[in-house]
């Protein structure tokens, strides 16, 4: 395994954003090492859709066409309230090579990225986590804990994580892509600014008795948002916002269990709740439910880090922001952040670029999130927008699987200026 005692860039977090950042750095000739406190990639997780811009970044990394073979294309997003279809946006009208969103299990995406990293000679140091951080004039000195497991009990062992040893690691830069509960962000003392109340979602992945199509469908009523993503011809994922939101703790870690969580015939409460959601919010969804593959209750808190880093340590993805799951924006914009951060670090490490470029990274990406999360002025709709769209313009912005100029383009189809 590669040595993490000395590296140019240390990436904390082996999710999609962290693996992509390390891969792009390696392709530019930068020595990058990845650590993650878990023991493997996700068994399944909460993100499942890739934006057109994300596909462009994956194409840059040589992965887009492999991902497309595994996923389900989405060409339109329909907006509903009750039984009525109120509006739609057509991703097929976007410029570029990938005018569609791709619905793909995050676990499948992570497996692709891990395989590509292995081919490039970059190993992921599983069961390693950041424990301490010290800044020097030439970079960062991290204390990394190597983890192991130990069993307690007799007939039914209870396993717990223990620290096997502590390792010093020197890196010129550290990228924190270690999720919403980022250890790097905590070590830097960077706090979140809240952008709204917590949002609680009930998520169901189901095998449906009928075709799921090639459209994402968003249901916006007065108080809640729900979304349907087609994962394949017969499998889809529903996420239903539940109010009032529960006040919870940290965002849950990705499930690393490779066994499917299958709804057993005797557990009817979960299925009953799903059918109630569908009857109340999506009476047009007529597919039967053959199987609940897995379900979860997840809380999201719209928030933004007060800065994206400092000195030699910088954040990307969920480590710097969080928003609701409807438009799948947090991870996808994190892809663009990973690509931009890899480009900036390559300029600094290989082309004598100024470290002031990192201030530009912070300014550009925090500015985008401030607009998305409405820290700045609200979202105006033009006179051409339908009344239903005008009333929900700000909520629609966060419900579309796009960002940057793509998002601006799609919102114009609805008469929304952004």
N, C-alpha and C positions, 0 to 999 in steps of 0.2 A: 504494500500500500504506500502511496505517496507520503512524503514527510510533511507534516503540517507545522513543524517547528519554525520554518522560515519560508515565507511566500510573499509574492507581490500583493495579491489580493486574497483576503480571507472572506468567504461568503458564509454567513450564518443563516441556515434555513434551506432545506432541500425540497421546497415546494416548487411549483412551476416558475415563479419569478426568480428565485435564487438559482435554480438550475440553468435557466435561460441566461442570466447574467454571467455565470461562470463559463457557459459554452461560448458566448459571444466574445468574452475576454480571451479564452483559449484560442479561438479562431484568429484573433488579432495578435497572437504570440505572447500573451500575458499569462504568467504562472498564477493560476487561481486554485484554491482549495475550498472545499465545502464541508461544513459540519452540520449535523442535525441531531437533536436529542432523541429522536425516535429511532426505531430499528429497521425501518423500510419505508418505501413509498406508501401512499394512501391506499387502503382497500376500496374505499369510496369516500366522497367528500361533497361539499355543498356547491361548488362551481361546476357548470357543465356546458357553458356556451362560450365560444371564441368569437370576438368581434372581427370585422374585416381587417382592421389595423393590426390585430394580433396575428392574423394569418400572414400579413405582410412581414411582420417581424420573424415569425416562424420560417417563412420562406428564406429570409436572410440567413437563418441558422441551418437551412437545408432540411426542414422538417415538415413544411406545409403540406406537401402532396401525400406524405405518409399519413398525416393526421386526417386529411380529407377522406382517404380511403376507409377510415375507421368510423367517421362521424356521419351525422345527418345534416344536410344543408337546410338553412332557413332563409327563404327569399323575402318574406313579408312578416310584419308584426301587426296583428289585428287587435284593436282596442274595443272592449265590451263593457257594458253595464247591464247586468241582468241578462235578459234574453236578446238584447239589441246590440248589434255591431255598430259602433259609433264612429270609428275612424280606422285608418291603416297607414303604415309607412312601408315603402317598397325599397328594400335594400338592393334589389336587382338594378335600380337606377343609379347606384353609386359608381363613380369612376374607379378605375383600378382593376387589378387582376382578380380580386376576390370580392365580388359584389354580393356577398351573402355572409350570414353568420353560420358557424359550424357548431352543432351540438355534439359534445364529446365528453364522456366521463373524465373527470379530472384525474382519476387513477390511471386511465389509459394514456392520457397526455404525459403524466409523470413517468410512466414506464418508457415512453418514446424518448423523453429527454434524458432519462438515466442511461438508456442504451446508447444514445448519441454521445454522451459524456464519456462512457467507457471506451467507445471507439476512438475518441479524441485523447484518451489517456488520462482523464480526470476521474479520480475515485471520490466517492462520497464517504466521508467519515461518519458512519452512523453511530449512535450512542455516544456522541460527544456534544457538550454544550458549553456555551460561554459562561464563565463564572466571575471573571474580573477583567478590568480594562485600565490600562495606563497609557497616557500620551507622552511621546518623546518628540524631539525635534525632527526625527527622521521617519516617524510613523507611529504605529500602535504596538503595544505589547499586551497580548491577551492571555489570560489564564483560562485554560480549557479543561473541563472535567471529563475524563473518560468514564462512562457509566457501565454498569453491569446489573444483573438481577440476582436476587437471592430469594429462596423459598422459605416460608414459615408454615407451620402446621404439619399435620400428619396425613390423614386420609385425603384431605383436599388442600394442597399447598396454596398458600397465598403469596404471590410474588410481588416484591417491591424493588424499586430502583435504588441502587447504591452507587456511591462514587468509588471507582477502583483506584484511580490516581489522578493527579493534577499535572497538566502539561503547560509549559510556557510556549507561546507562539508569537513570533514577530511578523508583522505584516505592514507594508507601506500604506495599505488602505483596507478598511473593513466595510463590507456591504451587509446591512441588516435586512434580510428578506425572511425573517423568522416569524411572520404572522402578527395577528392582532395583539398577542400577548408578548410582543418582542422583548427579548432579554437585552438586546443591544440598546433599544430605545430607553429601557429602564436604566441601564448602566450610564447612559448619557444624560439622564435626568430630564428628558424631553417629555413634556406632558401633552395630552390631547385637549383640543378645544371641541366641545360638543356642538353639534349642528342640529340637534333635535332630540326628541324623546326616543328611548329604546323601542325597537320594532321586533315583535315576536312572531315567528313564522312556524307553521306546521308543514313539514315537507314530506311528500309521499312519492316514491318511485313505484310505478305500477306497470304490470303487464295488462294491456287493454285488449278487449275482444273486438278489434277493428283497427283500421288504419289511423295512425296519428297525424299523418300529413307532413307538410314542410313549412308550417307556419307556427311562429310563437304567438300565443294569445294572452293578452293582459286584460285583467278585469279590474276596473277602477270604480268603486262605488264611493259613497260620501266619506267613509271612514277607513276603508282598508284597500289593499292592493293584493291581487293574486296573479299567478302566472303559470302557464302551461308551456313546457318545453318538450318537443318530440325528440326522443333519444334514438328511436329506430322506427321502422314501419309499425310496430305493435307495442313499443314501450315508450312511456313518457314520464315526466316528472311534474308534479303539481306543488306549488308553494303557496300557502294561504296565510296572509297576515291575520293575526288574532289580536283583538283589542279587548280589554286594556292589556298592554304589554306587561309581562312579569319583570320585576327588577331582579336581574341575575348577576352572576359574577363574571369571570373571564369568558371570552369567546371559547367554545369547545374546541379541543384539538381534533385534527382529522382522524377518522377511524382507520386504524391500521389493520383491522381484522380482515383476512382474506376470505372468510366464510360469509356467504350472503345471509343477511338478516331476513328470514322468510316469515311472513305472517302465517301462523298455524291456524287450522280450522277452528280451534276452540277459542281463539282470541277475537271476539266480535266487536269489542268496543272501538278499536282503532278503525276497523272497516266501517262501522256505523258512523263515526265522526267524519270520515272521508266522504261518504255518500251524502251526509248532511251538508258539508261544504259545497259539494258539487250541485246539489239541488238548490241551495240558496244563492250561489254565486254564478254558476255556469250551467243553467238548465239546458243549454244547447249542446252540452257534452253528453252524447248518447252512447258512448262506448261502454260496454260492460267491463267490470273489473275482474280479470281472471286471477290476479295474484298481486298482493302488496309485497314487492321485492324488499324494500326497507323503508323505514320512516324515521323521522327525527324531529325534535323541537329545538329550534335555534333562535337565539336572540342576537340581533344586530343593533349596534348603536352608531348612528351617523356621527362621525367625528374626524378630526384632522389634526395631525401633529403640528405643534406650534413652529417647528422647523424640521426640515428633512435631514438634518445632520449638522456636523461641524468638524473642523480640523480634518482628520483622516477617516472619519466614520460617517456613513451615509445610509439612509433608509430608502427602501423601495417596496411597493405593493402594500399589503395589509399592515405591515409594520408602521406605515405612515398614515393610513386612512382606513376608514370602514364606512360602508353604506349598505343599504338593503340589497336583497338578492335579485330583484325583479329584472333590472337591466344588466346584471352581471358586470358592473363597471369597475369594481375595486381591483379584482385580479387582472382584468384586461388592460386597464390603464397602467397597472403595475408592470405589464409586459413592455409598454412603451418607456416607462421609467427605467426598467432594467437595461433596455437597449441604449437609451440616452446616457445612463450612468456608465455603462461599459465603454461607450464612445468617448466620453469625457475623460475617464481614467486612462484610456489608451493614448489620448492626446497628451496627458500629463506625463505618463510613464515612458512614452516612446518618442514623442514629438516636441518635448520641452514646453508643453503647454502650461499656462499659469493655473495655479490652484484656484484662482478667482472664477474659473469655469464652473466650479462646483457651486458657487453662489448663484450663478445663472441657472444651474439645474434646480436649485431650491426655489428660486423666484418663479421660474416657468411652471413647475409642476404644482407648487402650492397655489399659484394663481389660478390654474385650471380647476383645482379642487375647490377653491373658494367660490368660484362661479357655480360649479355643480352643486355644492352644498348650500348655496345661497347665503354665504357670509357677506357677499356684495349684493348689488341691486337684483331685484327679482326678474322673472322671465316674462317679457311682454308678448302678447299675441296681437297679430294684425287684425284689421277689420275683416279680412277674408277668412279668418278662422271661424269654425263653427262654434256656437255658444258652448257646447259640451267641452270642446277643446280649450276655449278661453278660461273656463272655470277650473280646469285641471292642468294648465300649462306647466306649472312648476313640477307637478308630480310626473307628468309625461316625460320630462327631461331625464329623470332617473330611471325610466322604464324602457328606454331604447338601447339595444345592444350596439352602441357605437360611442365614439368620443372624437374630440378634435373637429376637424373640418367635416368629417363624415356625419357627426352628430348635428352640426349646423345645417348640413344639406338635407338630412332626413326631417328635421324639425320644420324646415321651410315648406316641405310637402303639406304640413298641417297648418301653415300660416303662423308659425311661432318663430320670432326672432331670437337668436341666441348667439 
